[in-house]
Amino acid sequence: MTTGITSGGSDSASAPAGADVRPGGCLCGAVRYRIALPPKWVAHCHCSMCRRAQGAGFVTWVGVPEGAFMLESGADVLSHYKSSPAAVRSFCSRCGTPLFFQSTRWPGEMHVTLATLDSADGLEPQAHSYWSVHAEWADWRGRELPRVEPDE
């Protein structure tokens, strides 16, 4: 399976005039990308592989057509991990930021982690995927937790 991730100045992620284009990238800034909106979907994934890959209770993905995605920089530091026979996860090899997911289960789609977009305004999750296997400790329905703002 190829990653389908391309870089450079070609405008394969060209959007119609006036389209909303969102940039994003990794923590260290080595990998930069952009997506053209609207997305196909936005969802929280609770599957065990996403939880383990992210080191979190769930991950929020934005699904876009491959043609709406453009890798602007960082192809040289982008690493790929085949997490299953059908799926490839991509991350920055410098800072470790998980960025992209592609699978033969969803051909022609690029999934990007919502948290790596520079702005997530208007991209509200529409569903919980794989809720039946969610981490029990990440289910905070009905529980009010203290809100802490640590000193910088």
JOJOQUI-V74966 format. One record per helix or strand of 3 or more residues. SS is the DSSP state (h for helix, s for strand). FROM is the first residue (numbers start at 1). TO is the last residue. If there is no record, write none. Layout:
# JOJOQUI-V74966
ss & from & to
SS & FROM & TO
SS & FROM & TO
This chain:
# JOJOQUI-V74966
ss & from & to
s & 21 & 25
s & 32 & 36
s & 41 & 45
h & 48 & 54
s & 59 & 65
h & 66 & 68
s & 69 & 73
s & 78 & 84
s & 87 & 92
s & 98 & 103
h & 104 & 106
s & 109 & 113
h & 114 & 116
s & 127 & 129
h & 131 & 133
h & 136 & 138
